[in-house]
Amino acid sequence: MTTSAYKMLQVDTKKAVFTLFTGLCKGCGLCTQKCPVKTLDWSETLGVYGTPAVQPKNADDCTGCGMCAMVCPDCAITIERKK
């Protein structure tokens, strides 16, 4: 079963693995506003409504705090912290 909700963008940072399910992202921008280190930016990948999805613009700046995942209303982001 393949649907757009399963398309994902995965970025391996120093402190975490950032995963965005582009088929769930509506491009609301809450995650970009709440990121404490302002590492998220718009990507060329389109989300569910044809709006730009997000991605870490400088993956090394991501602290893996998970704030972006917490504020995402569509659960489109997961953060897996590294040990």
C-alpha positions in Angstrom: 0.0 0.0 0.0 1.6 3.3 -1.1 0.1 6.6 -0.3 1.6 10.1 -0.2 1.4 10.0 3.6 4.3 7.5 3.6 6.6 9.7 1.6 9.3 11.0 3.9 12.3 13.2 4.1 14.9 11.9 6.6 17.9 14.0 7.8 20.6 12.5 10.0 22.0 15.3 12.2 24.7 15.2 14.9 22.2 14.8 17.7 19.1 13.3 16.2 17.4 11.8 13.2 14.8 14.3 11.8 12.0 12.7 9.8 9.3 14.6 8.0 6.3 12.8 6.5 5.7 15.1 3.5 2.3 13.6 2.8 1.1 14.9 6.2 2.8 18.3 6.2 0.4 21.1 5.3 3.0 23.9 5.4 1.5 25.7 8.4 5.0 26.8 9.6 4.4 26.3 13.3 7.6 24.2 13.6 9.7 26.9 11.9 8.4 29.5 14.4 8.9 27.3 17.5 12.4 25.9 16.7 14.7 27.4 19.4 17.7 27.4 17.1 15.8 28.4 14.0 17.2 25.4 12.0 14.0 24.7 10.0 13.3 26.2 6.6 11.1 25.6 3.6 12.1 22.8 1.2 11.4 22.3 -2.4 9.4 19.2 -1.5 5.6 19.8 -1.5 3.3 18.7 1.3 -0.2 17.4 1.2 -1.8 20.7 -0.1 0.9 21.4 -2.6 2.5 23.9 -0.2 6.2 23.7 0.7 7.2 21.3 3.4 10.0 22.0 5.9 13.5 20.6 6.3 16.5 21.5 8.5 18.5 24.1 6.6 21.7 23.4 8.6 21.4 19.9 10.0 24.3 20.4 12.4 22.4 23.2 14.2 19.5 20.8 15.2 19.7 20.0 18.9 17.1 17.2 18.7 14.9 18.9 21.3 11.7 17.8 19.5 9.9 21.1 19.8 9.0 20.9 16.1 7.4 17.5 16.5 5.5 18.6 19.6 3.9 21.7 17.9 3.1 19.9 14.6 -0.7 19.7 14.4 -0.5 16.8 11.9 2.2 14.7 13.5 4.2 15.1 10.4 7.6 15.3 12.2 9.4 12.8 14.4 12.7 13.4 16.2 14.8 10.4 17.3 17.5 11.6 19.6 20.9 9.9 19.5 22.6 8.6 22.6 
